C-alpha cells in the first residue's frame, strides 16, 4: 500500500445561471439567524455530510436563506460524490438571485464546473468557465481550470492556449506555473510543462528569488541546483525553503537528512501540516513506522490543515505497516464514509478485511 505525498451545469443554461446569481460565497457571510445553515456548513467542513444535510433540512424548515442553504446542500452532495444532486442544488442556489452578480456567484460557478467535470460532463464544465470569462475576462483561475478540462479531453492545443492566457495575466505567478507543469506532466506532456518552467527562469532571471529558482529546479529534476539555491535560505524558519529542500534531499535518496530538515522546522513552527506529512513519509522510508504515525497524527491535529484526506490515508498505512490490521481496517471503514470515491482505498479495505 502506497502512502500519499501532497505535493487538487447544463450547457445551454450556463451563462444565464451565472447572470441570475448573487450573494457572498461563504457561510460565514450568513446572518446570525441562519444558525442551522452555519452549522450545516461547519459539518461540511468537518466532512460529516449526513449531519450537514440534517442541519440544512432544519434550516429550510425555519425559513432560512434558501440560496445559502441550497449552496450548502450542493457542497454536501459534492462531498458525498453525488454530483447529480450537487449540480441540481448549486443551480437552484444560482437561480435565486436579485439580479446582481457578486463574488459568491462566481465561486458557486467554480463549484458547479467541478461537479459537472466529476459527473463526466466536461463540455458543460468548460461552458461554465466560458461564462465566467465572459464576465471576468481577467479571471486567470478560469483559464487554468478550463485548460485542465481541455487537457482531459486530449485537446492539448486548446489547453495550452488557456494556460498561456493564464500566465499572461500574471507573469510572475510561479505557483500557477508549477500547477500548469504538474497537470501537463500528469497527462503525459512533461516536456511541454518543463518549457513553461524554463521560460519562467529565463524571462525573470534578474528578479526571481532563490526560493522560486530552487523549487523550479526541483520540478526540472535539477536537484543539485535546487539544493544550492534552497540552502541559502533559513530552513529552520522558512516554510517553503524547508519543504522544498527536504523534498530535494528525498529525491536524492537522503531521507535521514530530509527528515532532519523537517524536524528542525517543527521545533519552531507546529502549524504546517505538509511539513509533518513529509516528515512522516521519510520516517516510513526509514522503517520508523511509529514515528511516522506520530508525524501524521500531529498534522491531523492542526486545525484547517487542508490535507486531511491525505493524512488519514497515511495514518492507515502506518498502522498497516505496524501490523495493526484491525485498527487499519476500522479507520479505513471510516475513511471511505468521508471519501467514498477513492477506488484505491476500497481495494485496500478489501485486503485489510482478510488480514
Order of alpha helices (4+ residues) and beta strands (2+ residues): alpha-alpha-alpha-alpha-alpha-alpha-alpha-alpha-alpha-alpha-alpha-alpha-alpha-alpha-alpha-alpha-alpha-alpha-alpha-alpha
